[in-house]
Each structure stands twice: as C-alpha cells, then as structure tokens.
Amino acid sequence: MLAKYAVRPEDSRGRRHPEPSHAYRNDFQRDRDRVIHSRAFRRLEAKTQVFTRRYSDHFRNRLTHTIEVSQISRTIAAQLGLNADLVEALALVHDIGHPPFGHAGEKALDAAMRQHGFSFDHNLHALRIVEDFELRYASFRGLNLTFEVREGIIKHSHDYSADAHPELSEYLLHQRAPLEAQLIDLTDEIGYDTADLDDGYEAHLLTVEQIASSVHLFDRCFREVQVLYPNAPEKLQFNEALKRVFDHLVGDLISGTKQRLADAGIHSLADVRQHPKRLVGFSPPMELERRQIKHFLYENLYFSPALEGEKDDAERIIGELFAHWTEEPDDLPRSYREKAVHEPLPRVICDYIAGMTDPFISQQYEKYCGA
Ligand code: MG
C-alpha cells in the first residue's frame, strides 16, 4: 500500500521519448530493469568501494555495496509506504557514475579536470551515462529513464543550486526531491558505515576495542552480545554487535522519518516537494550516533596509512593517463576521438576514464605509461 506522499507511477512526468506502456511492468520497474541491464551497472563489479581487491576478494565492491543499499532501501520503503520500485531503481543507479579506485579516483579525476577549468562530479556523470552513453535502443541514446529516476540521480545526495547549474533546471531544483530519493542518501550511509566497520575489522585495520571506545552505539551493542554469547569467538560477537547497530540505524530511520512527516503535517507528494527541508532522517539522538560512526571511520579507516599506497597509485594512474591522452589524443579509441570533435577534449578523456573498471585502467596505464 502506497502512502499518500509516495510517488505513483501513473503520476510520473514521463520519459524524454514517449514509449508505449508495458504489459506487466510499470515505468519504475522498467527503469530498475534498464539500470540492471546496463553496461555501467555491470562494471560496478570491478570498481573499488573502499578496499581494492589486493586486500581480499570478499570485501565490498561498488556492485555489492549497491545491492546492499538496494536491500536496505526496499525494507525501509515498505515500512514508510514509499514506492519500492522507484526506490530500488534509485538505489541501483546511485553509484553508477563513480570512476575507478573509489573516492581517491574521484578526487584524482576532479583534480585533473580542474587543471583545464572543468570539474568532475559523480552524480552529474551518472546522469550523462543514463542520458547519453548507454546505447541499447534504436530510436534514442541513453536509457530514456522516467523524470523521477533522473531527478533522483541528481537530487538524492546533493542540493545543486539553480544558479550554478542552469542545465539542470528541468529537475525542479527549488523543490525537495520525493521521499524515495531523499531516502537513498541515508540508506547509502547506513550501508557503507556498517560495511566499512565490517571490512575494516576483517582487514585487521580496526579492532573491537578501538571501535567500542569511540562509537557508543557499537559499544552498547557489543556489551549486550557479550552477555548473551560470552563464549562465542570475537568475530561472531563482532558480527552480532554490528547486526544490532545496523538494526538500530534502520529502525530509527523509519521511526524518525515517520515522526518528521507527522510533525510537518505531510499528506501529499506536493507537501514533500514544498517542504523547506529534507524529511527523511534519523531522530536527533541517533543522528549523533551516526555522526560518531562517520567521524570514527574518517579518523581511523579512510585516512589510514594502510590505504595510503593504494590512494597514491590511484592518483598517479589517473593523473598520468589523463595527461597522456591530453598530449596524444590519437591514442584514444576512435569513438572518443570522434566525440572530441564536438566536445572539449578534457571532458571526453574524463568520460572515458570515469567509465573504466580498476583492472582496465591499470592495463591502460601499463600500455601507455608503463616503464
Ligand atoms: Mg554509495
């Protein structure tokens, strides 16, 4: 049952190129399926989330992270009466614009672009992928996704100003995104906060004592588990504790959002769009716990010396390849050389690099910049 403030497929603003409706799938289900069957989605499998494959191949990559975000999002959507098909499409597409080598790769690509007076932003890149780069249909470029999915790509995690981004004006930048899109920002965070604690512990970069001393929510859960399973191996106590942290975050996001919707008197999608602030959120005490986890991960994992080497590699590989193709555009594949006739060369190189997987860009580096 959809809540009154959910997005209904029959109210969609539709596709750029009108298409006949499908016999047994609504438009958001079709969009979800188009994302799953896209090339960019398949490439997420070989893109770093936080840990490269050098560590272990059972840690999260961008694809498994994306599937986890989709799972969390569907669970919460059902509890809030949101449109689970739209939520799923948005979760599956949310990281599709990420370049190789995780956050370090994104920083390096942005730095390379800034030398030429441009910039790189993964949400804007995701929009270019679904609007232009995916070629699967005879009558249009891109995936021809509904307005609501494209709007969600742009608005789920960032508020772009209409002044700075006139090209995005069709996405109602002065209005809030529907709750389905607002949700993704926080399910993404629940997904990576808990996963990064998990992978960080598994990689022996984080210890239980270290996490418990800084993250109060984890500390409480771990103590609870020690009473219940005093003789269990630490790894299983850790898992049980992390599962409880996860549950608290998800449960609170559901109840916290319900509370905000009630307090703000939200009864329709129009109310959501016109509300001055985002409505999906944790309760104030859980918001503090969330910040504590995030702060802990920044202090102890994301800038850990153990990950420095990989970050340096990412910077070097992206920086040098970008410079190489700037000097020698004839080394680009033909389709990109043709694009460079109509578009600035740095943008074309950036699009090429952003689409690459970690192994492919490493291969290209060997080929063009190897000793
Ligand atoms: Mg993500």
Boltz pocket constraint, residues with backbone or C-beta under 6 A from the ligand:
constraints:
  - pocket:
      binder: B
      contacts: [[A, 65], [A, 69], [A, 94], [A, 95], [A, 188]]
      max_distance: 6.0
